[in-house]
Amino acid sequence: MRVAIVYHSGYGHTGRQAEAVKAGVEQVEGAEALLLTVEEAQARWDDLAAAEAIIFGAPTYVASASAAFKAFQEASSHAVMARGFAWKDKIAAGFTNSGSRSGDKLATLVQIALFAAQHGMHWVNLGLPPANNSTKGSEEDLNRLGFWLGAGAQSNVDQGPDVAPPESDLRTAEHLGRRVAETTRQLARGRLVTGQETAPRPDSPDHEGGSARISLEAPG
């Protein structure tokens, strides 16, 4: 079961968040994480088509995803949609980072969720209650920034990626990776029980240039 993580990071902070997502994916038995920058991903469309889930990440710049991430989104229109809706019914999720606590990160998560919807993907939310919103709250809490749609992180603009985002935001990203992998495993097992096939893969006869269908086995 492969979960791809496709991200852009302008200064390294979102890259640390992506690494935390990867660590969360790898905590789930049978899950393999494939970490790709948006530049690498545009040379590996077949690898993304073979993944059961894709988690997208981008920094929030001026209330929007970065230009590099948008370039990847636009490239997918020709490379993926034109090749037969290759990401349809895959699991999707998203994460983002900005310099301020809000930074209009929700706008970026909405953009990524709509992007996934255009590909016919199933969106997985963060699945955590908002934290640090009472006198008993703490900056060490998971989801300290209070996001629902995806994982949010905040990095001080005068700190490098060696110290930012803080550990609580990285653990929140880790939670997202684990949640996506667990949801993907549940969907895979459900498809086995119902006899449903997975979306066409690069090596299946339903995919251009393919030769054989891979059966999806549920991990133990």
Residue pairs with C-beta under 8 A, 6 or more apart in sequence:
1 30
1 31
1 32
1 52
1 181
1 184
1 185
1 188
1 216
1 219
2 31
2 32
2 33
2 34
2 50
2 51
2 52
2 53
3 25
3 31
3 32
3 33
3 34
3 51
3 52
3 53
3 54
3 55
3 91
3 177
3 180
3 181
3 184
4 33
4 34
4 35
4 36
4 41
4 47
4 48
4 51
4 53
4 54
4 55
5 18
5 21
5 22
5 25
5 33
5 34
5 35
5 36
5 54
5 55
5 57
5 177
6 36
6 37
6 38
6 41
6 48
6 54
6 55
6 56
6 57
6 72
7 14
7 15
7 17
7 18
7 35
7 36
7 37
7 38
7 56
7 57
7 58
7 69
7 95
8 14
8 37
8 38
8 57
8 58
8 59
8 65
8 66
8 68
8 69
8 72
9 15
9 16
9 18
9 37
9 57
9 59
9 161
10 59
10 61
10 66
10 68
11 59
11 160
11 161
12 160
12 161
13 59
13 97
13 153
13 155
13 161
13 164
13 165
14 57
14 58
14 59
14 95
14 96
14 97
14 153
15 161
16 161
16 164
16 165
16 170
17 57
17 95
17 97
17 151
17 153
17 165
17 169
17 170
17 173
18 35
18 57
18 95
18 173
19 35
20 170
20 171
20 173
20 174
20 177
21 33
21 55
21 57
21 95
21 151
21 173
21 174
21 176
21 177
22 33
22 35
22 177
23 174
23 177
24 173
24 174
24 175
24 176
24 177
24 178
24 179
24 180
24 181
25 31
25 32
25 33
25 55
25 177
25 178
25 180
25 181
26 32
26 33
26 177
27 174
27 177
27 178
27 181
28 178
28 181
28 182
28 185
29 219
29 220
30 185
30 218
30 219
30 220
31 181
31 184
31 185
31 219
33 177
34 47
34 51
36 44
36 47
36 48
38 68
38 69
38 71
38 72
39 68
41 48
41 72
42 72
42 75
42 79
45 79
45 80
45 83
45 86
46 202
48 54
48 80
48 86
48 87
49 80
49 83
49 86
49 87
49 199
49 200
49 201
49 202
49 207
50 201
50 202
50 203
51 90
52 90
52 91
52 184
52 187
52 188
52 198
52 216
53 90
53 91
53 92
53 93
53 180
53 181
53 183
53 184
54 87
54 90
54 91
54 92
54 116
54 121
55 92
55 93
55 94
55 95
55 176
55 177
55 180
56 69
56 92
56 93
56 94
56 95
56 112
56 115
56 116
57 94
57 95
57 96
58 65
58 66
58 68
58 69
58 96
58 108
58 112
59 65
59 66
59 96
59 97
59 98
60 66
60 96
60 97
60 98
60 103
60 104
60 105
60 107
60 108
61 67
61 98
63 103
63 104
63 107
63 108
64 70
64 104
64 107
64 108
64 111
65 73
65 96
65 108
65 111
65 112
73 115
76 87
76 119
80 86
80 87
80 119
81 118
81 119
83 207
83 208
84 200
84 206
84 207
84 208
85 119
85 120
86 199
86 200
86 207
87 116
87 119
87 120
87 121
87 199
88 119
88 120
88 121
88 199
89 120
89 121
89 122
89 198
89 199
90 119
90 121
90 122
90 199
91 121
91 122
91 124
91 180
91 183
91 184
91 187
92 113
92 116
92 119
92 121
92 122
92 123
92 124
93 123
93 124
93 125
93 150
93 176
93 179
93 180
94 108
94 109
94 112
94 113
94 116
94 149
94 150
94 151
95 109
95 150
95 151
95 152
95 153
95 173
95 176
96 105
96 108
96 109
96 112
96 150
96 151
96 152
96 153
97 105
97 152
97 153
97 154
97 155
97 165
97 169
98 104
98 105
98 152
98 153
98 154
98 155
99 154
99 155
99 156
99 157
100 154
101 145
101 154
102 145
103 154
105 145
105 147
105 152
106 147
106 149
109 147
109 149
109 150
109 152
110 149
112 150
113 123
113 149
113 150
116 123
117 123
122 187
124 179
124 180
124 183
125 148
125 149
125 150
126 143
126 147
126 148
126 149
126 150
126 151
126 172
126 175
126 176
126 179
127 175
127 179
128 142
128 143
128 172
128 175
129 143
130 143
130 146
130 147
130 148
131 137
131 138
131 141
131 142
131 143
131 144
131 146
132 138
132 139
132 141
132 144
132 145
132 146
133 146
137 144
138 144
139 166
139 168
140 167
140 168
141 168
142 168
142 171
142 172
142 175
143 152
143 172
144 168
144 169
144 172
145 152
145 153
145 154
145 169
150 176
151 169
151 172
151 173
151 175
151 176
152 169
152 172
153 165
153 169
153 170
153 172
153 173
154 164
154 165
154 166
154 169
155 161
155 164
155 165
156 164
185 218
185 219
188 198
188 216
188 218
189 218
190 196
191 197
191 198
191 216
192 216
192 217
192 218
197 213
198 214
198 216
200 206
200 207
200 210
201 207
201 210
201 213
201 214
202 209
202 210
203 210
203 211
203 212
203 213
203 214
204 210
204 212
204 213
204 214
205 211
205 212
205 213
206 213
